Amino acid sequence: MLVDEPLDFPIKVGVSASKKNFKTAVDRNRIKRLLKENYRLNKHPLHQYIKDSGKQVAVFFMYIAKVLPENELLQRKMPLIIDKLIKELNETSTPTA
């Protein structure tokens, strides 16, 4: 979501795992830890885009599957998610004719 009001940092990120799908805090915390780590490792293209465009954005990752994720799956998917986010941000700022 693009943000109009000034933020402390150009990008704010949050993560979530549903208590409905994962009853124990251990599982939810593991999922959130994996999401945060994979975002940290793959955030550079998004940060560069935000820096170059001068935009501010708030991003929230919600893990909605009903099974615990494998780290290898998140390692493959996070770059794709970030690329898709950059494309969406680029499209929302480009006026259509």
PyMOL commands that set and color helices and strands:
alter all, ss='L'
color gray80, all
select helices_A, chain A and resi 25-42+44-53+71-93
alter helices_A, ss='H'
color red, helices_A
select strands_A, chain A and resi 11-17+57-63
alter strands_A, ss='S'
color yellow, strands_A
deselect
rebuild
show_as cartoon
